[in-house]
Amino acid sequence: MATNVSKDEEKERAINTWRNKNEAAKKGEILREVQKLKVQIQAMEREKCTHLYSKRSDFRHDFAVLEELETKTVGERKSEQIKLKQQLEKISHMVKRFHKELRDVKPTPEFVERLKIIMEEIEGTINSFKEQQRKQYEAMLLEERTSWLEIQALEKKFDSWSQLSDDSSFMKKPKGGNKPLASARDITKDLPPEVAAFEKFLEQTGGVRGGWDEYDHQTFLKFRQRYMGKPVFLQHLLPALPTRTEEEINQHEEWYQEYLFLNETKKEAIKKWRERKEEEKEELLAKASEEPTETEDERKQRLQEKIEQERIERKSKLNAYKVQKELERAQKEERKLREQLDQHKKQQEWKRKQEEMKAKVMEHKRQREEEESYLEQQKQLWEAEETERKRQLSAREIAKFRHRDESALQQKLRKEKEKQELQKEKERRLELLKSQVEIDVERDPNRLLKPTAGWKNRKKDKSSTGGQVLTNMMPHRAVPAWRQGP
């Protein structure tokens, strides 16, 4: 049983160790990712300040609005950070106060009520803080979604532009030689009033798209069809068309309603015209059936008149068809001419901007070269001054070092001289002392063979004992003969 418990504990310990390692690895990966994002943000900030917000940039005025907006958002973010910090500090202070109250627990109703009030205050503060953050996050998510839709709309628009075929020829002459444009002739005089009003409306308002490009108009129609023409579609359409303002979209909606009304009126007019033709045809057939038997000449004449009438009708229809085609061709030519003129203006504007930019670059290059030459001259002067200053400083340092070396040498010689004088004085005093304690002793070779004063005293003590043997005397060796004396 104990073995099973130990195995379970080891397994649980291994699982906890593995879990801790995974958490540490995840934390490390998150920190590395955060550091990488910080480096990218710093690089993007440098590029932004260099290319967009630089004072030397030609598009400085275009990005001034973005710079102001960014400054405003940065200020708002900092103020929001300060508010969040204050709220968190308030919550932390309340929690610390609650912990402080828990240290001295008193089983009284007043104490429990006070703890309850503190807990309710903390809970209310935290809930209000969460609700505030939730609303802010929802607003930010909505803003992010709107920005994402605008970006997608712009990308789709860019893709549609890239798919359009570029017209390489400028101001290409239309086929037909010197045939005048249809816009120079009155092409609506043979049309019904409703059709003429519709064609005139299209001519004055920019064609079947109301002056908008294909992508914007198709997006407008898609959203209008999705919401069944209800006014709410305008609010959903605004993020999808970031290049159009709300006023422009409302004006386009009014134009489209007028377009639908005139188009429906034109269809009704055409339908009535066809019905009238059918009625006339039926009347002619009825008259023909009611008329008595006619002669061959009358029949031929009536047939000829009928053929002539049908020819006139076909001719009028053909003329109407030609007028319609001529109107469409004229609109197409005018649109093409307008596009070519716009393209030419854009090319001219682009060339002008390129020339201005080139002139600015050359001016900047010239100023840069002048600055570099001036800086080079200043650098040379500074180097010459620095060399002269270093030379003077080196000369002063060399003189200072020489003076220091000479002083050190003189001090060393003076110390050596004092040392020699002290040595001589010491030797003199020693000689003087030697002369005071010196004793002249004569040489006596026999003195070595004589007994010492201690031995003589010992002999005297032995003679004074009366010849008695002293048992307590220390044994000694025999006295050599050369020390016994005479």
C-alpha positions as CSV (number, residue, x, y, z in Angstrom):
1,M,0.0,0.0,0.0
2,A,2.8,2.4,0.9
3,T,4.5,1.6,-2.4
4,N,1.4,2.5,-4.4
5,V,1.1,5.8,-2.5
6,S,4.7,6.7,-3.2
7,K,4.3,5.8,-6.9
8,D,1.2,8.1,-7.1
9,E,3.1,10.9,-5.4
10,E,6.0,10.5,-7.8
11,K,3.7,10.5,-10.7
12,E,1.9,13.6,-9.5
13,R,5.3,15.3,-8.8
14,A,6.4,14.4,-12.3
15,I,3.2,15.8,-13.8
16,N,3.6,19.1,-11.8
17,T,7.2,19.4,-12.9
18,W,6.2,18.9,-16.6
19,R,3.4,21.4,-16.2
20,N,5.7,23.9,-14.6
21,K,8.2,23.4,-17.5
22,N,5.5,24.0,-20.0
23,E,4.3,27.1,-18.3
24,A,7.8,28.4,-18.1
25,A,8.4,27.6,-21.8
26,K,5.1,29.4,-22.7
27,K,6.0,32.4,-20.6
28,G,9.4,32.6,-22.2
29,E,7.9,32.3,-25.7
30,I,5.4,35.0,-24.9
31,L,8.1,37.3,-23.6
32,R,10.2,36.7,-26.7
33,E,7.3,37.5,-28.9
34,V,6.6,40.7,-26.9
35,Q,10.2,41.7,-27.2
36,K,10.1,41.0,-30.9
37,L,6.9,43.1,-31.3
38,K,8.6,45.9,-29.3
39,V,11.6,45.9,-31.7
40,Q,9.2,45.9,-34.7
41,I,7.2,48.8,-33.2
42,Q,10.4,50.8,-32.6
43,A,11.5,50.1,-36.2
44,M,8.1,51.2,-37.6
45,E,8.1,54.3,-35.4
46,R,11.5,55.2,-36.8
47,E,10.3,54.6,-40.4
48,K,7.2,56.6,-39.7
49,C,9.1,59.6,-38.4
50,T,11.6,59.4,-41.2
51,H,9.3,59.0,-44.2
52,L,5.9,60.4,-43.2
53,Y,6.4,63.0,-40.5
54,S,9.8,64.3,-41.7
55,K,9.9,68.1,-42.3
56,R,11.8,67.5,-45.5
57,S,9.1,65.2,-47.0
58,D,7.1,66.5,-49.9
59,F,3.9,65.0,-48.5
60,R,4.3,66.6,-45.1
61,H,1.0,68.5,-45.4
62,D,-0.8,65.3,-46.4
63,F,0.2,63.5,-43.3
64,A,-0.2,66.4,-40.9
65,V,-3.8,65.3,-40.1
66,L,-2.5,61.8,-39.3
67,E,0.2,63.2,-37.1
68,E,-2.4,65.3,-35.2
69,L,-4.7,62.3,-34.8
70,E,-1.8,60.2,-33.6
71,T,-0.8,62.8,-31.0
72,K,-4.4,63.0,-29.8
73,T,-4.7,59.2,-29.5
74,V,-1.3,59.0,-27.7
75,G,-2.5,61.6,-25.2
76,E,-5.8,59.8,-24.7
77,R,-4.0,56.5,-24.3
78,K,-1.7,58.0,-21.6
79,S,-4.6,59.5,-19.8
80,E,-6.4,56.2,-19.9
81,Q,-3.4,54.4,-18.5
82,I,-3.3,56.9,-15.6
83,K,-7.0,56.4,-15.0
84,L,-6.6,52.6,-15.0
85,K,-3.6,52.8,-12.7
86,Q,-5.6,55.0,-10.2
87,Q,-8.6,52.6,-10.3
88,L,-6.3,49.6,-9.7
89,E,-4.6,51.4,-6.9
90,K,-8.0,52.1,-5.4
91,I,-9.1,48.5,-5.6
92,S,-5.7,47.4,-4.2
93,H,-6.1,49.8,-1.3
94,M,-9.6,48.5,-0.5
95,V,-8.3,44.9,-0.6
96,K,-5.5,45.7,1.7
97,R,-7.9,47.4,4.1
98,F,-10.0,44.2,4.0
99,H,-7.0,42.1,4.8
100,K,-6.1,44.5,7.7
101,E,-9.6,44.0,9.1
102,L,-9.3,40.3,8.9
103,R,-6.2,40.3,11.1
104,D,-8.2,41.2,14.2
105,V,-11.3,39.0,13.9
106,K,-14.0,39.8,16.4
107,P,-17.1,37.6,16.6
108,T,-19.5,40.5,16.8
109,P,-22.4,41.5,14.5
110,E,-20.9,45.0,14.0
111,F,-17.6,43.5,12.8
112,V,-19.3,41.1,10.4
113,E,-21.5,43.9,9.1
114,R,-18.4,46.1,8.5
115,L,-16.7,43.2,6.7
116,K,-19.8,42.7,4.6
117,I,-19.9,46.4,3.7
118,I,-16.2,46.4,2.7
119,M,-16.7,43.3,0.6
120,E,-19.7,44.8,-1.2
121,E,-17.7,48.0,-1.9
122,I,-14.9,46.0,-3.3
123,E,-17.2,43.8,-5.4
124,G,-19.1,46.9,-6.7
125,T,-15.8,48.6,-7.6
126,I,-14.5,45.6,-9.5
127,N,-17.8,45.0,-11.3
128,S,-18.0,48.7,-12.4
129,F,-14.4,48.5,-13.5
130,K,-15.1,45.3,-15.5
131,E,-18.2,46.9,-17.1
132,Q,-16.3,50.0,-18.1
133,Q,-13.5,47.9,-19.6
134,R,-16.1,45.7,-21.4
135,K,-17.8,48.7,-23.0
136,Q,-14.4,50.2,-24.1
137,Y,-13.4,46.9,-25.6
138,E,-16.7,46.6,-27.5
139,A,-16.3,50.1,-28.9
140,M,-12.7,49.3,-29.9
141,L,-13.8,46.0,-31.5
142,L,-16.5,47.9,-33.4
143,E,-14.0,50.5,-34.6
144,E,-11.5,47.8,-35.5
145,R,-14.2,46.0,-37.5
146,T,-15.1,49.2,-39.3
147,S,-11.5,49.9,-40.1
148,W,-11.1,46.4,-41.4
149,L,-14.1,46.7,-43.7
150,E,-12.7,50.0,-45.0
151,I,-9.3,48.4,-45.7
152,Q,-11.0,45.5,-47.5
153,A,-13.0,47.9,-49.6
154,L,-9.9,49.8,-50.5
155,E,-8.1,46.6,-51.4
156,K,-10.9,45.5,-53.6
157,K,-11.0,48.9,-55.3
158,F,-7.3,48.7,-55.9
159,D,-7.7,45.2,-57.4
160,S,-10.4,46.4,-59.6
161,W,-8.2,49.3,-60.8
162,S,-5.3,47.0,-61.5
163,Q,-7.6,44.7,-63.6
164,L,-8.7,47.6,-65.8
165,S,-6.9,47.7,-69.2
166,D,-4.7,50.8,-69.6
167,D,-5.4,52.8,-72.6
168,S,-1.9,53.5,-74.1
169,S,-3.1,55.9,-76.8
170,F,-4.0,59.5,-75.9
171,M,-6.6,61.5,-77.7
172,K,-7.1,58.7,-80.3
173,K,-9.1,59.9,-83.2
174,P,-12.4,58.1,-83.6
175,K,-13.2,56.1,-86.8
176,G,-15.1,57.8,-89.5
177,G,-12.8,60.6,-90.5
178,N,-14.2,64.0,-90.0
179,K,-17.6,62.8,-88.7
180,P,-18.7,65.2,-86.0
181,L,-19.5,64.0,-82.5
182,A,-23.1,63.1,-81.7
183,S,-23.0,65.5,-78.8
184,A,-22.7,68.3,-81.3
185,R,-26.1,67.4,-82.9
186,D,-29.6,67.4,-81.5
187,I,-30.1,63.6,-81.2
188,T,-33.2,63.7,-79.0
189,K,-35.5,65.5,-81.3
190,D,-36.8,62.3,-82.9
191,L,-37.3,60.4,-79.6
192,P,-40.4,60.3,-77.4
193,P,-40.4,62.9,-74.6
194,E,-39.9,60.3,-71.8
195,V,-37.0,58.7,-73.6
196,A,-35.5,62.1,-74.4
197,A,-35.8,63.1,-70.8
198,F,-34.1,59.9,-69.6
199,E,-31.2,60.3,-72.1
200,K,-30.8,63.9,-71.2
201,F,-30.8,63.0,-67.5
202,L,-28.0,60.4,-68.1
203,E,-26.0,62.9,-70.2
204,Q,-26.2,65.5,-67.5
205,T,-25.5,63.3,-64.5
206,G,-22.6,61.2,-65.7
207,G,-24.1,58.1,-67.4
208,V,-25.7,55.0,-66.0
209,R,-23.5,55.1,-62.9
210,G,-24.1,58.7,-61.9
211,G,-20.5,59.7,-62.3
212,W,-19.2,56.9,-60.0
213,D,-16.7,54.2,-61.0
214,E,-17.8,50.6,-61.6
215,Y,-16.7,49.3,-58.2
216,D,-18.3,51.9,-56.1
217,H,-21.6,51.8,-58.0
218,Q,-21.7,47.9,-57.9
219,T,-21.0,48.0,-54.1
220,F,-23.8,50.6,-53.7
221,L,-26.2,48.4,-55.7
222,K,-25.2,45.3,-53.7
223,F,-25.9,46.9,-50.3
224,R,-29.1,48.5,-51.6
225,Q,-30.4,45.1,-52.8
226,R,-29.3,43.4,-49.6
227,Y,-31.3,45.7,-47.4
228,M,-34.2,46.0,-49.9
229,G,-33.7,49.7,-50.4
230,K,-34.3,50.6,-46.7
231,P,-32.5,53.7,-45.4
232,V,-30.5,51.6,-42.9
233,F,-28.3,50.3,-45.8
234,L,-26.6,53.8,-46.0
235,Q,-25.0,53.3,-42.5
236,H,-23.7,49.8,-43.5
237,L,-22.5,51.1,-46.9
238,L,-20.4,53.9,-45.4
239,P,-17.6,51.6,-44.1
240,A,-17.5,49.7,-47.4
241,L,-16.9,52.9,-49.4
242,P,-14.2,54.8,-47.4
243,T,-13.5,57.1,-50.3
244,R,-17.1,58.4,-50.3
245,T,-18.6,60.7,-47.7
246,E,-22.1,60.3,-46.2
247,E,-23.3,63.3,-48.2
248,E,-22.0,61.8,-51.5
249,I,-23.8,58.5,-50.7
250,N,-27.1,60.3,-50.0
251,Q,-26.8,62.3,-53.2
252,H,-26.1,59.1,-55.1
253,E,-29.2,57.5,-53.5
254,E,-31.3,60.5,-54.7
255,W,-29.8,60.2,-58.1
256,Y,-30.5,56.5,-58.3
257,Q,-34.1,57.0,-57.2
258,E,-34.6,59.6,-60.0
259,Y,-32.8,57.2,-62.4
260,L,-35.2,54.4,-61.5
261,F,-38.2,56.7,-61.9
262,L,-37.1,58.0,-65.3
263,N,-36.1,54.5,-66.5
264,E,-39.6,53.1,-65.5
265,T,-41.2,56.1,-67.3
266,K,-39.2,55.3,-70.4
267,K,-40.2,51.7,-70.3
268,E,-43.9,52.6,-69.9
269,A,-43.6,55.0,-72.8
270,I,-42.1,52.3,-75.0
271,K,-44.7,49.9,-73.9
272,K,-47.5,52.3,-74.7
273,W,-45.9,53.0,-78.1
274,R,-45.9,49.3,-78.9
275,E,-49.5,48.9,-77.8
276,R,-50.5,51.9,-80.0
277,K,-48.8,50.3,-82.9
278,E,-50.5,47.1,-82.3
279,E,-53.9,48.9,-82.1
280,E,-53.2,50.7,-85.4
281,K,-52.3,47.4,-87.0
282,E,-55.5,45.8,-85.8
283,E,-57.6,48.8,-87.0
284,L,-56.0,48.5,-90.4
285,L,-56.8,44.8,-90.5
286,A,-60.4,45.5,-89.5
287,K,-60.8,48.2,-92.1
288,A,-59.4,45.9,-94.7
289,S,-61.9,43.1,-93.8
290,E,-64.9,45.6,-93.8
291,E,-64.1,47.2,-97.1
292,P,-66.0,45.8,-100.2
293,T,-64.3,44.0,-103.0
294,E,-61.9,46.2,-104.6
295,T,-60.4,46.2,-108.1
296,E,-56.9,45.0,-108.9
297,D,-55.6,48.6,-109.3
298,E,-57.0,49.6,-106.0
299,R,-55.6,46.6,-104.4
300,K,-52.1,47.2,-105.9
301,Q,-52.3,50.8,-104.9
302,R,-53.3,50.0,-101.3
303,L,-50.6,47.3,-101.1
304,Q,-48.1,49.9,-102.4
305,E,-49.2,52.4,-99.8
306,K,-49.0,49.8,-97.1
307,I,-45.5,48.9,-98.2
308,E,-44.6,52.5,-98.3
309,Q,-46.0,53.0,-94.8
310,E,-44.1,50.0,-93.5
311,R,-41.0,51.3,-95.1
312,I,-41.5,54.7,-93.4
313,E,-42.1,53.0,-90.1
314,R,-39.0,50.8,-90.5
315,K,-37.1,53.9,-91.5
316,S,-38.3,55.7,-88.4
317,K,-37.4,52.7,-86.2
318,L,-34.1,52.5,-87.9
319,N,-33.6,56.2,-87.3
320,A,-34.5,55.8,-83.6
321,Y,-32.2,52.8,-83.3
322,K,-29.4,54.9,-85.0
323,V,-30.1,57.8,-82.7
324,Q,-29.9,55.5,-79.7
325,K,-26.7,54.0,-80.9
326,E,-25.4,57.4,-81.8
327,L,-26.2,58.6,-78.3
328,E,-24.5,55.6,-76.7
329,R,-21.5,56.1,-79.0
330,A,-21.4,59.8,-78.1
331,Q,-21.6,59.1,-74.4
332,K,-18.9,56.5,-74.8
333,E,-16.7,58.9,-76.8
334,E,-17.3,61.6,-74.3
335,R,-16.5,59.3,-71.4
336,K,-13.4,58.0,-73.2
337,L,-12.4,61.6,-74.0
338,R,-12.9,62.6,-70.4
339,E,-10.9,59.7,-69.2
340,Q,-8.1,60.5,-71.6
341,L,-8.1,64.1,-70.5
342,D,-8.0,63.1,-66.9
343,Q,-5.2,60.7,-67.6
344,H,-3.3,63.3,-69.5
345,K,-3.8,65.8,-66.6
346,K,-2.6,63.2,-64.2
347,Q,0.4,62.5,-66.3
348,Q,1.1,66.2,-66.6
349,E,0.6,66.6,-62.9
350,W,2.8,63.6,-62.2
351,K,5.6,65.0,-64.5
352,R,5.3,68.3,-62.8
353,K,5.6,66.7,-59.4
354,Q,8.5,64.6,-60.6
355,E,10.3,67.8,-61.9
356,E,9.6,69.6,-58.7
357,M,10.8,66.7,-56.7
358,K,13.9,66.4,-58.9
359,A,14.6,70.1,-58.4
360,K,14.1,69.8,-54.7
361,V,16.4,66.7,-54.7
362,M,19.1,68.6,-56.6
363,E,18.7,71.6,-54.3
364,H,18.9,69.4,-51.3
365,K,21.9,67.6,-52.8
366,R,23.6,71.0,-53.5
367,Q,22.9,72.1,-50.0
368,R,24.1,68.8,-48.6
369,E,27.4,69.1,-50.6
370,E,27.8,72.7,-49.3
371,E,27.2,71.6,-45.8
372,E,29.6,68.6,-46.2
373,S,32.3,70.9,-47.6
374,Y,31.8,73.4,-44.8
375,L,31.8,70.6,-42.3
376,E,35.0,69.2,-43.9
377,Q,36.7,72.6,-43.6
378,Q,35.5,73.0,-40.0
379,K,36.8,69.5,-39.3
380,Q,40.2,70.3,-40.8
381,L,40.4,73.6,-38.8
382,W,39.4,71.7,-35.7
383,E,41.9,69.0,-36.3
384,A,44.7,71.6,-36.9
385,E,43.6,73.4,-33.7
386,E,43.5,70.1,-31.8
387,T,47.0,69.2,-33.1
388,E,48.4,72.6,-32.0
389,R,46.7,72.3,-28.7
390,K,48.1,68.8,-28.2
391,R,51.5,70.0,-29.2
392,Q,51.4,72.8,-26.7
393,L,50.0,70.6,-24.0
394,S,52.8,68.0,-24.8
395,A,55.4,70.7,-24.6
396,R,54.1,71.9,-21.2
397,E,53.9,68.3,-20.0
398,I,57.4,67.5,-21.1
399,A,58.7,70.6,-19.4
400,K,56.7,69.7,-16.3
401,F,58.1,66.2,-16.4
402,R,61.7,67.4,-16.9
403,H,61.3,69.8,-13.9
404,R,59.9,67.0,-11.8
405,D,62.7,64.6,-12.8
406,E,65.3,67.3,-12.0
407,S,63.7,68.0,-8.7
408,A,63.6,64.2,-7.9
409,L,67.2,63.8,-9.0
410,Q,68.4,66.7,-6.8
411,Q,66.3,65.4,-3.9
412,K,67.8,62.0,-4.4
413,L,71.4,63.4,-4.5
414,R,70.7,65.4,-1.4
415,K,69.4,62.3,0.4
416,E,72.5,60.4,-0.7
417,K,74.8,63.1,0.6
418,E,72.9,63.3,3.9
419,K,73.2,59.5,4.1
420,Q,76.9,59.6,3.5
421,E,77.3,62.4,6.1
422,L,75.3,60.4,8.6
423,Q,77.5,57.3,7.9
424,K,80.6,59.3,8.4
425,E,79.3,60.7,11.6
426,K,78.4,57.2,12.8
427,E,81.8,55.9,12.0
428,R,83.4,58.9,13.8
429,R,81.4,58.2,16.9
430,L,82.3,54.5,16.8
431,E,86.0,55.4,16.6
432,L,85.6,57.7,19.5
433,L,83.9,55.0,21.6
434,K,86.5,52.5,20.7
435,S,89.2,54.9,21.7
436,Q,87.5,55.3,25.2
437,V,87.0,51.6,26.0
438,E,90.2,50.1,24.5
439,I,92.5,48.2,27.0
440,D,96.0,47.2,26.2
441,V,96.7,43.6,27.6
442,E,100.1,42.0,27.5
443,R,100.5,38.6,26.0
444,D,101.1,35.8,28.6
445,P,101.4,32.3,27.1
446,N,101.8,30.6,30.5
447,R,98.4,31.9,31.6
448,L,96.7,29.1,29.7
449,L,98.4,26.4,31.9
450,K,97.4,28.0,35.2
451,P,94.3,27.0,37.2
452,T,91.4,29.3,37.2
453,A,90.1,31.4,40.0
454,G,87.2,29.0,40.5
455,W,89.4,26.0,40.9
456,K,91.6,27.8,43.4
457,N,88.6,28.6,45.5
458,R,87.5,25.0,45.3
459,K,90.8,23.8,46.5
460,K,90.6,26.3,49.4
461,D,87.2,24.9,50.4
462,K,88.6,21.3,50.4
463,S,91.5,22.1,52.7
464,S,89.2,23.8,55.2
465,T,87.2,20.5,55.8
466,G,89.9,18.8,57.8
467,G,90.5,15.9,55.5
468,Q,87.1,14.5,56.0
469,V,85.4,12.9,53.1
470,L,82.3,14.6,52.0
471,T,79.7,12.1,51.0
472,N,77.4,14.6,49.4
473,M,79.9,16.0,47.0
474,M,79.3,15.5,43.4
475,P,81.6,13.1,41.7
476,H,84.0,14.6,39.2
477,R,86.5,13.5,36.9
478,A,90.1,13.5,37.4
479,V,92.0,16.7,36.9
480,P,94.4,16.5,34.0
481,A,98.0,17.0,34.9
482,W,98.4,20.0,32.8
483,R,95.7,21.8,34.9
484,Q,97.0,20.7,38.3
485,G,99.6,23.4,38.4
486,P,103.0,23.4,39.9
